Amino acid sequence: MRERTITFPELALIGGTRGMLGVGIGLLLAGQLSDRQRKRLALPLIAVGALSTIPLAIHLLRKPVLTSCERMPEPALA
């Protein structure tokens, strides 16, 4: 398995894009708002979430793969 390190800000960006997509899809599926309101709220969230995923994924995939000596050691069991 290939391992890469991810910083906390990168992890927050990943979570943010997933959250935007989830909220946008949830708004489209929910029946609490009118069709026009749902589309006006959901489509920009889905678009921003999807479009921001592309450069983030490229950035993370270009990070170097960790070698076995760079990996964190397993904790010792007592």
C-alpha distance (Angstrom), angle and dihedral (degrees) to the residues before:
residue distance angle dihedral
M1 . . .
R2 3.80 . .
E3 3.77 115.5 .
R4 3.78 128.2 -160.7
T5 3.77 130.1 177.3
I6 3.78 118.1 -117.7
T7 3.77 121.9 -162.1
F8 3.78 122.2 -137.3
P9 3.84 93.5 -106.7
E10 3.82 89.6 52.3
L11 3.78 90.2 49.9
A12 3.82 89.9 50.1
L13 3.81 90.4 51.6
I14 3.80 90.8 50.7
G15 3.80 90.5 50.1
G16 3.79 91.7 46.4
T17 3.79 94.3 52.5
R18 3.81 91.7 46.6
G19 3.80 89.8 48.3
M20 3.81 93.2 50.8
L21 3.78 91.5 50.2
G22 3.79 91.7 47.0
V23 3.79 94.6 49.0
G24 3.81 91.6 46.2
I25 3.80 93.0 50.4
G26 3.81 90.6 44.0
L27 3.80 91.1 53.1
L28 3.78 91.0 51.1
L29 3.79 91.4 51.3
A30 3.81 96.5 42.6
G31 3.76 119.7 93.8
Q32 3.80 98.1 -153.7
L33 3.82 97.0 95.4
S34 3.78 133.0 49.4
D35 3.80 117.4 -94.1
R36 3.79 91.6 -106.6
Q37 3.83 93.6 49.8
R38 3.80 92.5 47.4
K39 3.78 93.2 51.4
R40 3.81 93.3 45.3
L41 3.82 90.9 52.9
A42 3.78 102.0 34.1
L43 3.79 104.7 43.3
P44 3.84 96.3 59.0
L45 3.83 90.4 47.4
I46 3.79 91.4 50.9
A47 3.81 92.4 45.2
V48 3.81 95.1 49.3
G49 3.80 92.3 43.6
A50 3.80 93.4 49.3
L51 3.80 96.7 41.4
S52 3.80 94.1 47.3
T53 3.80 90.1 51.3
I54 3.81 93.2 65.2
P55 3.84 99.7 62.7
L56 3.81 90.5 37.7
A57 3.80 91.7 53.9
I58 3.81 91.5 47.1
H59 3.81 90.3 50.6
L60 3.80 93.2 50.0
L61 3.80 94.5 44.6
R62 3.81 91.3 52.3
K63 3.80 92.4 55.8
P64 3.79 112.7 107.1
V65 3.78 119.1 -96.4
L66 3.81 113.6 -114.7
T67 3.78 118.0 -113.0
S68 3.79 120.9 -137.2
C69 3.83 93.1 -98.8
E70 3.84 92.1 51.6
R71 3.78 94.8 54.6
M72 3.77 119.8 100.7
P73 3.80 112.4 -99.3
E74 3.77 118.5 -109.0
P75 3.82 113.0 -104.1
A76 3.79 114.1 -102.4
L77 3.77 114.9 -112.9
A78 3.79 115.1 -135.6
